[in-house]
Amino acid sequence: MQTLKRSPWQNVRLNLLYSALGLPAFSLLVAWLVERLAEALFLKW
């Protein structure tokens, strides 16, 4: 609760950052993470 009370400005900045980056950057990050995960799994097999 303390962190929620203390950092509304941080949340606002994060929201602005995410909206500025947009969905393409997020989907790129997700695609990269999935690729790394698949690579790790295939290397383990």
C-alpha positions as CSV (number, residue, x, y, z in Angstrom):
1,M,0.0,0.0,0.0
2,Q,2.9,2.4,0.8
3,T,4.3,2.0,-2.7
4,L,0.9,2.6,-4.3
5,K,0.4,5.8,-2.3
6,R,3.9,7.0,-2.9
7,S,4.3,6.5,-6.7
8,P,1.3,7.7,-8.7
9,W,3.8,9.8,-10.8
10,Q,5.8,6.7,-11.6
11,N,2.6,5.0,-12.9
12,V,1.8,8.0,-15.0
13,R,5.3,8.1,-16.5
14,L,5.1,4.3,-17.2
15,N,1.7,4.8,-18.9
16,L,3.1,7.6,-21.0
17,L,6.1,5.5,-21.9
18,Y,4.0,2.5,-22.9
19,S,1.6,4.6,-25.0
20,A,4.6,6.4,-26.7
21,L,6.2,3.0,-27.5
22,G,2.9,1.6,-28.6
23,L,1.9,-1.9,-29.3
24,P,4.5,-2.8,-32.0
25,A,7.4,-2.5,-29.6
26,F,5.6,-4.7,-27.1
27,S,4.8,-7.3,-29.7
28,L,8.4,-7.2,-30.8
29,L,9.5,-7.8,-27.2
30,V,7.1,-10.7,-26.8
31,A,8.2,-12.3,-30.0
32,W,11.8,-12.0,-29.0
33,L,11.1,-13.6,-25.6
34,V,9.1,-16.4,-27.2
35,E,12.0,-17.0,-29.6
36,R,14.5,-17.1,-26.8
37,L,12.3,-19.5,-24.8
38,A,11.8,-21.8,-27.7
39,E,15.6,-21.8,-28.3
40,A,16.3,-22.7,-24.7
41,L,13.7,-25.5,-24.8
42,F,15.1,-26.9,-28.0
43,L,18.6,-26.8,-26.7
44,K,17.6,-28.7,-23.6
45,W,15.9,-31.5,-25.6
